């Protein structure tokens, strides 16, 4: 009596194993390998930061916190022989990153709204120009900006870095804001206008609050991109405007200082915190505040 039920049960188990959304063992193994290779440089850096050796040997023969102590001492009491302290470089990076985040957001919100709502001649060209920094060689971008800034009659100082970083961040901020605008139908503004609001008031009271997920995502992306930018910054920095990535590179030019691994772990921790904040604030249902 139970014999006919056995093939049906086997067919059900086979069907469950092939249902969409279920990750098979080969796919899970491949995903694990890819994730491990992606995380391998970070894991290597973290491992080397705990090395007790004075030389770069991997894996380390012993472990200690000596390079973290040296990094902390370098931060609170920088060597007089250093042209610039780590604290000054970190301050410059934060100033540039925050300024980039604010300026890029202020530019991207109206730009994204115009690109999503209006039709005008040259719109495809504008969209391509906004996305151009994603594919433009960073070395050539840094060199081009250096030639332009050197031709100006005034010295811009740290504003050279801010302008360059805003250019690099605009594709991310505009795309995130544009995605939010695209999800907001014009009927929301029309309903607000029917209720007596002016077009400007409808934009401020209705559209901007609904754009908040895209705006926050763009702001965090702009900060992360600016805080970690090296290639373009290398062409534009000065001794008084050295950012943290360039400062770390300067510690490895003549001889590799193992403390850079400790400082790099600190930077990665900041990036992970920002990514976690991005995932926390921006979800499938909007901002989770």
C-alpha positions as CSV (number, residue, x, y, z in Angstrom):
1,X,0.0,0.0,0.0
2,X,3.0,2.3,0.7
3,X,4.8,1.6,-2.5
4,X,3.1,4.3,-4.7
5,X,3.8,6.9,-2.0
6,X,7.6,6.3,-2.2
7,X,8.1,7.6,-5.7
8,X,5.9,10.6,-4.9
9,X,8.0,11.3,-1.8
10,X,11.3,11.0,-3.9
11,X,9.8,13.3,-6.5
12,X,8.9,15.9,-3.8
13,X,12.4,15.8,-2.4
14,X,14.0,16.2,-5.8
15,X,11.6,19.1,-6.6
16,X,12.6,20.8,-3.3
17,X,16.3,20.4,-4.1
18,X,15.8,22.3,-7.4
19,X,13.4,25.0,-6.3
20,X,14.5,28.6,-7.1
21,X,16.1,30.4,-4.1
22,X,17.8,27.3,-2.8
23,X,21.6,27.4,-2.9
24,X,23.1,24.1,-4.0
25,X,26.4,22.8,-2.6
26,X,28.5,23.7,-5.8
27,X,27.1,27.2,-5.8
28,X,27.7,27.6,-2.1
29,X,31.3,26.3,-2.4
30,X,32.0,28.7,-5.3
31,X,30.5,31.6,-3.4
32,X,32.6,30.8,-0.4
33,X,35.8,30.7,-2.5
34,X,35.0,34.0,-4.1
35,X,34.3,35.7,-0.8
36,X,37.5,34.2,0.7
37,X,39.6,35.6,-2.1
38,X,37.9,39.0,-1.8
39,X,38.6,39.1,1.9
40,X,42.1,37.6,1.7
41,X,44.0,41.0,1.4
42,X,42.1,42.3,4.4
43,X,42.7,39.2,6.4
44,X,46.4,39.3,5.5
45,X,46.7,43.0,6.5
46,X,45.0,42.2,9.9
47,X,47.3,39.3,10.5
48,X,50.4,41.3,9.7
49,X,49.3,44.1,12.1
50,X,49.6,41.6,15.0
51,X,53.1,40.4,13.9
52,X,55.9,40.5,16.6
53,X,58.6,40.5,13.9
54,X,60.5,43.5,12.7
55,X,60.5,42.2,9.2
56,X,57.7,41.4,6.8
57,X,57.3,37.7,7.1
58,X,54.0,35.9,6.4
59,X,52.7,34.2,8.2
60,X,54.3,35.8,11.3
61,X,56.2,33.5,13.6
62,X,54.8,35.2,16.7
63,X,52.2,37.8,17.5
64,X,52.0,40.9,19.7
65,X,50.4,44.3,19.9
66,X,53.7,46.2,19.4
67,X,52.7,47.8,16.1
68,X,49.4,49.0,17.6
69,X,51.3,50.5,20.5
70,X,53.8,52.1,18.0
71,X,50.9,53.4,15.9
72,X,49.2,54.9,19.0
73,X,52.4,56.6,20.1
74,X,52.9,57.9,16.6
75,X,49.4,59.4,16.8
76,X,49.6,61.1,20.2
77,X,53.3,62.0,20.0
78,X,54.4,62.2,16.4
79,X,58.1,62.1,15.6
80,X,59.6,65.6,15.0
81,X,61.3,64.2,11.9
82,X,57.9,63.6,10.2
83,X,56.9,66.3,7.8
84,X,53.2,65.7,8.8
85,X,51.6,63.8,11.6
86,X,49.0,61.1,11.3
87,X,46.6,63.3,13.2
88,X,46.9,66.2,10.7
89,X,46.5,63.8,7.8
90,X,43.4,62.3,9.4
91,X,42.0,65.8,10.0
92,X,42.5,66.7,6.4
93,X,40.8,63.5,5.2
94,X,37.8,64.2,7.4
95,X,37.5,67.8,6.3
96,X,37.7,66.8,2.6
97,X,35.4,63.8,3.0
98,X,32.7,65.8,4.9
99,X,32.9,68.7,2.4
100,X,32.7,66.3,-0.5
101,X,29.7,64.6,1.0
102,X,27.8,67.9,1.5
103,X,28.7,69.5,-1.8
104,X,28.0,66.4,-3.9
105,X,24.6,65.9,-2.2
106,X,23.6,69.6,-2.7
107,X,24.5,69.2,-6.4
108,X,23.0,65.7,-6.9
109,X,19.5,66.3,-5.5
110,X,18.4,68.9,-8.0
111,X,20.4,67.2,-10.8
112,X,18.8,63.9,-10.1
113,X,15.3,65.4,-10.0
114,X,15.8,67.3,-13.3
115,X,17.2,64.2,-15.0
116,X,14.3,62.0,-13.8
117,X,11.4,64.5,-14.3
118,X,12.3,66.6,-17.3
119,X,13.0,66.0,-21.0
120,X,15.5,68.4,-22.6
121,X,17.9,68.5,-25.4
122,X,21.2,66.9,-24.6
123,X,19.9,64.9,-21.6
124,X,21.7,61.6,-22.7
125,X,24.9,63.6,-23.0
126,X,24.5,65.0,-19.5
127,X,23.9,61.5,-18.1
128,X,27.0,60.2,-19.8
129,X,29.1,63.1,-18.5
130,X,27.8,62.4,-15.0
131,X,28.9,58.8,-15.2
132,X,32.2,59.6,-17.0
133,X,34.4,59.5,-13.8
134,X,33.4,55.9,-13.4
135,X,35.4,54.9,-16.5
136,X,37.9,57.8,-16.8
137,X,41.4,56.7,-16.0
138,X,42.1,58.1,-12.5
139,X,45.8,58.8,-13.3
140,X,44.8,60.9,-16.3
141,X,42.1,62.6,-14.3
142,X,44.5,63.6,-11.6
143,X,47.1,64.8,-14.1
144,X,44.4,66.8,-16.0
145,X,43.2,68.5,-12.8
146,X,46.7,69.2,-11.8
147,X,47.3,71.1,-15.1
148,X,44.1,73.0,-14.7
149,X,44.7,74.0,-11.1
150,X,48.3,75.1,-11.8
151,X,47.0,77.3,-14.6
152,X,44.8,79.2,-12.2
153,X,46.0,82.6,-10.8
154,X,45.1,81.6,-7.2
155,X,46.2,78.7,-5.0
156,X,43.2,76.7,-4.0
157,X,44.9,74.6,-1.3
158,X,42.6,71.9,0.2
159,X,39.8,73.0,-2.2
160,X,41.8,71.3,-5.0
161,X,41.1,68.0,-3.3
162,X,37.5,68.8,-2.5
163,X,36.7,69.7,-6.2
164,X,38.4,66.5,-7.4
165,X,36.6,64.3,-4.8
166,X,33.3,65.8,-5.7
167,X,33.9,64.9,-9.3
168,X,34.6,61.3,-8.3
169,X,31.6,61.1,-6.0
170,X,29.0,62.7,-8.3
171,X,28.2,59.5,-10.2
172,X,27.3,57.7,-7.0
173,X,25.3,60.5,-5.4
174,X,23.4,61.3,-8.6
175,X,22.5,57.7,-9.3
176,X,21.3,57.0,-5.8
177,X,19.2,60.2,-5.8
178,X,17.9,59.5,-9.3
179,X,16.8,56.0,-8.2
180,X,14.8,57.5,-5.4
181,X,13.1,60.0,-7.6
182,X,12.3,57.3,-10.2
183,X,10.4,55.4,-7.5
184,X,8.3,58.5,-6.7
185,X,5.6,58.9,-9.2
186,X,4.5,62.4,-10.3
187,X,1.1,61.7,-8.8
188,X,2.5,62.5,-5.3
189,X,3.3,66.0,-6.4
190,X,0.0,66.4,-8.3
191,X,-1.9,65.3,-5.2
192,X,0.0,67.9,-3.1
193,X,-0.8,70.6,-5.7
194,X,-4.5,69.6,-5.7
195,X,-4.5,70.1,-1.9
196,X,-3.2,73.6,-2.4
197,X,0.5,73.3,-2.2
198,X,2.7,75.2,-4.7
199,X,5.1,73.1,-6.9
200,X,8.1,74.2,-4.8
201,X,6.3,73.3,-1.5
202,X,5.3,69.9,-2.9
203,X,8.9,69.3,-3.8
204,X,10.2,70.2,-0.3
205,X,7.4,68.6,1.7
206,X,6.7,65.5,-0.4
207,X,9.5,64.6,-2.8
208,X,12.5,65.3,-0.6
209,X,11.3,63.2,2.4
210,X,10.6,60.3,0.0
211,X,14.1,60.8,-1.5
212,X,15.7,60.4,1.9
213,X,17.0,56.8,1.3
214,X,18.8,57.7,-1.9
215,X,20.1,60.9,-0.4
216,X,21.5,59.1,2.7
217,X,23.0,56.4,0.5
218,X,24.6,58.9,-1.8
219,X,26.1,60.8,1.2
220,X,27.6,57.8,2.7
221,X,29.0,56.6,-0.6
222,X,30.5,60.1,-1.2
223,X,32.2,60.1,2.2
224,X,33.6,56.6,1.7
225,X,34.9,57.4,-1.7
226,X,36.6,60.6,-0.6
227,X,38.0,59.1,2.6
228,X,39.8,56.3,0.7
229,X,40.7,58.1,-2.5
230,X,44.4,57.9,-3.3
231,X,45.2,58.1,-7.1
232,X,43.8,61.5,-7.9
233,X,44.8,62.9,-4.5
234,X,48.4,61.9,-5.1
235,X,48.6,64.4,-8.0
236,X,47.0,67.3,-6.1
237,X,48.1,67.1,-2.4
238,X,50.5,69.5,-0.8
239,X,52.6,69.1,2.4
240,X,49.8,70.9,4.3
241,X,47.0,69.1,2.5
242,X,48.1,65.4,2.8
243,X,45.3,63.0,3.3
244,X,45.5,59.8,5.3
245,X,45.9,57.4,2.3
246,X,48.7,59.5,0.9
247,X,50.3,59.7,4.4
248,X,50.2,55.9,4.7
249,X,51.8,55.6,1.3
250,X,54.6,58.0,2.3
251,X,55.4,55.6,5.2
252,X,56.2,52.9,2.6
253,X,58.3,54.7,0.0
254,X,61.8,54.4,1.4
255,X,61.2,51.5,3.8
256,X,58.0,49.8,4.8
257,X,56.9,50.8,8.3
258,X,54.9,47.9,9.8
259,X,52.8,50.4,11.7
260,X,51.0,51.1,8.4
261,X,49.2,47.8,8.8
262,X,47.8,49.0,12.2
263,X,46.7,52.3,10.7
264,X,45.2,50.4,7.7
265,X,43.1,48.3,10.1
266,X,41.8,51.5,11.6
267,X,40.8,52.8,8.2
268,X,39.1,49.5,7.3
269,X,37.2,49.6,10.6
270,X,35.9,53.0,9.8
271,X,34.8,51.8,6.3
272,X,33.1,48.8,7.8
273,X,31.3,51.0,10.3
274,X,30.1,53.2,7.5
275,X,28.9,50.2,5.4
276,X,27.1,48.8,8.4
277,X,25.4,52.2,8.9
278,X,24.4,52.2,5.2
279,X,22.9,48.8,5.5
280,X,21.1,49.8,8.7
281,X,19.7,53.1,7.5
282,X,18.9,52.0,3.9
283,X,16.7,48.9,3.5
284,X,14.1,47.5,1.3
285,X,11.5,49.6,3.0
286,X,13.4,52.8,3.1
287,X,15.2,54.4,6.1
288,X,15.1,52.5,9.3
289,X,15.4,55.2,11.9
